[in-house]
């Protein structure tokens, strides 16, 4: 089991951090112009956003975090130069049941497939299970996002729900998968 000395927000190459209102909106604005990233990260219609629109979205997100008290947002930053490379969200937390959902994305193509997502997910799982003391965590992934499905299964997530033909993309219907991980399953894999 991970001890109290283990870094909660620092990985080998990445760290989880807060929003930097000066630098992050410009970077994330560029991600919104990449429809491939947007379609993998979210099921909402992809649309390009200006820097000002991203700033407003951050403000709205932070207001929701403060008011609803059932979500946590982290930026994912490269440790070597502190640049924004992704984002992670713990949301839809049901405190009385110990349940929640996560969402994770690495923005720029140059930063994808380098292990940053795995490092961020490892820290995020430690946060939800060891810090928030949740019992289970779930993630919703479109069936066409094979990379994300593979990543989550590598960490022990199990397909629990398949919402058949729930998404309409490019003239085709796709399933939406809900994968889940229980705290004891995480503890078992984290101590291995």
Helices and strands as residue ranges (DSSP letters): E 14-17, H 24-32, H 35-41, H 51-68, E 72-78, E 84-94, E 99-106, G 109-111, H 116-126, I 127-131, E 136-142, H 146-154, E 158-169, E 172-182, H 183-191
